[in-house]
Amino acid sequence: MPILSLMRFSFQRAPRESPLPDGEIGNGAARRDTNPRIAIALLATFVLQISLGWLLLGTLPRLIATNASTFREVHLQAHVEVLDEILTNSVRLAVATGDESWVARYQAHETELEAVILEIRELSDPGLDSALADRVEVVNDALVALEHRAIALVEAGDADSAHAILESQTYSDSKAEFADSVFRMHGVLSDIVDNAAARARIELVLVGVLAALVSVIAALGWWRAIAGFRRVVRDRETAREWLGTAVEASNIGIWNWRIGERRIEHNRQYMQMLGMAPGEGSSPDSLFFERLHPEDLQRKVDAVRRCHDRVDPEYDLEVRLRCADGSYRWVRSRGRVVEWDARGEPIRMTGVHIDIDDQKRVQAELEQARAAAEAASEAKSCFLANMSHELRTPLTSIIGFSDILCDDETPPDETRKGVEIISNNARHLLTLINDILDLSKIESNHVELAPVPCRPERFGKDLRTMLACVAHNKGITFEVEIERPNANVVVLDQVRVRQILLNLASNAVKFTSEGGVRVVISCRPDDTGRAAFVVQVHDTGIGMDEGCLSRIFRPFIQGEVSSTRRFGGTGLGLSISNGLAQMMGGGIEALSEPGHGSSFTLTIPLESDQFEMRQDSPPPSESPGSPDALAQRPDLTGARILLIEDGPDNQRLIQTFLQRDGATVVIASDGRAGVDVIEAVRDDDDAFDLVLMDMQMPVLDGYGATRRLRASGFAHPIIALTAYATSGDRARCLEAGCDDFLTKPISRADLARSCADWIRKRRQRAARAA
């Protein structure tokens, strides 16, 4: 493991400077004894001095230079191990997050690693096996190739394949081989350092002994030796500083466990990782294990024990450590025993903690996203299956009864019944489509509310009109209760409120086979004391359990899977209703028990200017979409209408509607033809009272035709007909010059009413002008 070698080097103590030996120079005897033998001895001493000086001036500098180079190799070796760990972390984070900054960091350190390996080869002592350096370079190239491939897959959007490469056996084997080669190289270099240090000590001792006899030359030699050795120590301290900087940049927590002393030392990054004060340099080993998450403690203890028993050379685990604030942080814990006693018992163990909390969080987010995607895919499949059933069922009736009606032998009573069935199924299809479009509008916040004054009893009357007969046919009761009738006037979007109430009440009727449905409509304070419009729908139907209640407001979901087949529907109604209620500041709550029915409560808060209690106020006017208003169609006798529509079926349908209400209809098949018809009767101001303009047509669409007519001075009303139904589409039609906007499928009552209103306005303007 490369980083462990780095830690072992960082914890080694700098060699102490040996004290200089004391000695005396004994040339005073020569002055007292002039015996020729002494002179010879002095001559011999002089020769010895010259020889020692030559030794100090020649051999010792080379030894110091050799030691300095060796220490430089050790520093570079440790640098290789740090860079290897940084590269591994960078490529893993690049794969996990897809962040390009990690790729850039990887590329920068990759170049640095290649340069360091090359420098090691250039500075290597002859004692270093060159095959080891060659192997390190070859394995490093293989690792870089795999990591480049993983980065390329991430940039191509295939993070799963990139992750598979980093978790593959090939990558793991290459990492292990690289670590082993670096570790062996470090061992060789350590032997070189030890041998060099031994030689240095022997030579320095010899120099000290000889210096006692030859003071001047020995003092000079020691001075140079000490100066050189101090340079070596400074170089080693500089190397340590560089290594510390590299470790700090990699944000790796390092720990050193002195097993016999039951004490653990750790670096500043280790403390910062856990949010502790940097000054705490050591702690009892019991605290080390107490910080482990209870679920990870046994795994860590077992892994450490296997290392102590020499079953495994090292361990590598992902565990959670408790920080100073009580939270837990994910780290990658790696360690090995680095020192044994004579009996084979472990003395010292060292390792690292690499912060992988962000990586774990990204993995969790990716897992949640994958689960959400799978759930969405499953919901989509269920929705498509439901919609296939819901759409094909009415289409079967429409197509089948259309074929029957085409048969000349069909009796009149069966013909009328077939027409009713086709109409009912067509309206059912329209309801399905409207549900889907409403959900899309709600999710994109494109629903526009139109609040108007209304009375709550109006909603009750509408519910009775639409659902009482359905409930009676099922053999159940349907009751509507109004608290304080004719006393309250509220300001609400009555179209959307009616849509919510109809959905809640029709669901109650649908899922109730015995008993009945009771609807209570009231205006009363909510939980905060503010006035609110409240509707409660109670039924005695099949009910739901808690699991179903937690899902019913999700799109495309019904209480049970079997409900789709048994009762039909898209599973959108409650989701749409709840979305509309929330847009009005309220919501829907549900209570239910299997076999004992359900209760739904709609609550819409009201501001003070949206609520008034009155006893004698006249009822608000009916909205254009209410059932009573739809039942009254105006008389269009004498009206002259130009219909510009490209669809033959729509031409015939709209023409029939208008003619049965008394109007005369002229048809043009596209926008250019319609403009030509208007141009042909320009001099006759009464040729047409109104233009119905389809907005999607070939040759010239309705927008272009309307702009041309307005540019030519045509001032008669133009009503747009379109299958697009959003507020943006309406604004686009009005911007082109249209006076009104009707959506397809066309309602006969809405069409007649709109035509009558605009014809009346046009004739009133003409009368005032006359």
Secondary structure, DSSP 8 states (H G I E B T S, - for coil): -HHHHHHHHHHS--------------THHHHH---HHHHHHHHHHHHHHHHHHHHHHHHHHHHHHHHHHHHHHHHHHHHHHHHHHHHHHHHHHHHHH--HHHHHHHHHHHHHHHHHHHHHHHH--TTS-HHHHHHHHHHHHHHHHHHHHHHHHHHTT-HHHHHHHHTSHHHHHHHHHHHHHHHHHHHHHHHHHHHHHHHHHHHHHHHHHHHHHSHHHHHHHHHHHHHHHHHHHHHHHHHHHHHHHHHHHHTEEEEEEETTTTEEEE-HHHHHHTT--TT--EEEHHHHHHTB-HHHHHHHHHHHHHHHTTSSS-EEEEEEEE-TTS-EEEEEEEEEEEEE-TTS-EEEEEEEEEE-HHHHHHHHHHHHHHHHHHHHHHHHHHHHHHHHHHHHHHHHHHHHHHHHHTSTT--HHHHHHHHHHHHHHHHHHHHHHHHHHHHHHHHTT------EEE-HHHHHHHHHHHHHHHHHHHT-EEEEEESSTTSEEEEE-HHHHHHHHHHHHHHHHHT-SSSEEEEEEEEEE-TTS-EEEEEEEEE-S----HHHHTTTTSTT--SSHHHHHHH---S-HHHHHHHHHHHTT-EEEEEE-TTS-EEEEEEEE--GGGEEE-SS-------TTSHHHHT-----TT-EEEEE-S-HHHHHHHHHHHHHTT-EEEEESSHHHHHHHHHHTTT-TTS-SEEEEESS-SSS-HHHHHHHHHHTT--S-EEEEES--SHHHHHHHHHHT-SEEEESS--HHHHHHHHHHHHHHHHHHHHHH-
